[in-house]
Amino acid sequence: MIEALTNNHLFGILLTVGLFYGGMWLRNYFRKNWINPLLISIFVIVVLLQLAHIPYEQYMQGAGIIHDFLGPVTVVLALPLYRQRRLLVKYKLAIISGIVSGVLASLVSVLLLGRVFGLNDMLERSLLPHSITTPIGIALSNDIGGIEGITVVSIILTGLIGASMASVIFRLLRITHPIAKGLGLGTAAHAIGTSKAIEMGETEGAVSSLSIGVAAIITVVLVAIMQIAGWY
Amino acid sequence: MRIFRQLAIILSINFAGELLSKGLSLPLPGSIVGMLILLILLITGVVKEAHIAETANFFLEKMPFFFIPAGVSVMVAYQLIDGHLAGVIGTIVLSTLLVMVVSALVTQFIIKKKNND
């Protein structure tokens, strides 16, 4: 009986659309920015599939069609980057140096902390893209042999941690310059960090939005270099 | 009709990126090659913002929706995380804070140094 309902393309599509709508509704109803419709949807779908013993493959019959749109979603990330290009040209040295050092800190710290905490190779590969924007993180994770589900959840957690800790960190370390604040938020915490940066100010928001794309490109290029050089 | 033309442009660039990535065995995923192609086309003025605006804005605004199926695949990876949850969360928290501190401090240092010169 349940099989007849779930072994159907519409099942996965409807479940995904319905839960995302539910998550958006909750966020608007309670007016809380930390309510994350994506995380809520993932959590509820995983619990539902587990409880009803519905295999992931059956969900993906329909949800795979939504997944296939990650390609065009990634391509249009060029647009915000293009819109902020003047900012990049104006502060190129500070922005490029800041983002390259942030990306290096991210890659090195994941590999070192992975050793410290005894994580296996596949987990380390899944966590390497944790600071970059989700569509590029998924592509990178699949490219280097990570598990995309772990990558997506780690990226959302990273965004929530970065956005909630930013004010304290900036105060403690006397980071006062709007460009430095925006860059730190965008490089470490992608789009979720950028919504925090927009609250801080217009320059912070613009720099953060620019940093999302630049950090993702630099991460992909550095990981490719690491692989070609055989360091990883 | 405009939406379909915009979608056709975006999908063609995506497709070109996939072909280039596979054909030349580039070490970059096809979707990212597509993003770089679109960036170049925008900078050179071959593609204008208006050629893709509404469709691109739709994808940009509703982006998280498209990540749900990838996120749900965490359920088939559960055995991998089992027993390592504290280590995974510890790695994410410490690495995130470090990235923010390093990138913001380096940027502020360079901007202030430049202003003093």
Interface residues (C-beta under 8 A of the other chain):
Chain A: G12 T16 V17 L19 F20 P37 L38 L39 S41 I42 I45 V46 L49 Q50 Y56 Y59 M60 A63 G64 I66 H67 F69 L70 G71 P72 V73 T74 V75 V76 L77 A78 L79 P80 L81 Y82 R83 R85 Y91 L93 A94 I95 S97 G98 I99 S101 G102 V103 A105 S106 S109 V110 L113 G114 F117 G118 L119 N120 M122 L123 S126 L127 H130 S131 T134 P135 I136 I138 A139 L140 N142 D143 I147 E148 G149 I150 T151 V152 V153 S154 I156 L157 T158 I161 G162 M165 A166 I169 F170 L173 I175 T176 H177 I179 A180 K181 L183 G184 L185 T187 A188 A189 A191 S211 A216 I217 V220 V221 A224 Q227 I228
Chain B: L7 I10 L11 I13 N14 G17 E18 P27 L28 P29 G30 S31 I32 G34 M35 L36 I37 L38 L39 L42 I43 E49 I52 T55 A56 F59 L60 M63 P64 F65 F66 F67 I68 P69 A70 G71 V72 S73 V74 M75 V76 A77 L80 I81 H84 A86 G87 V88 I89 G90 T91 I92 V93 L94 S95 T96 L97 L98 V99 M100 V101 V102 S103 A104 L105 V106 T107 Q108 I110 I111 K112 K114
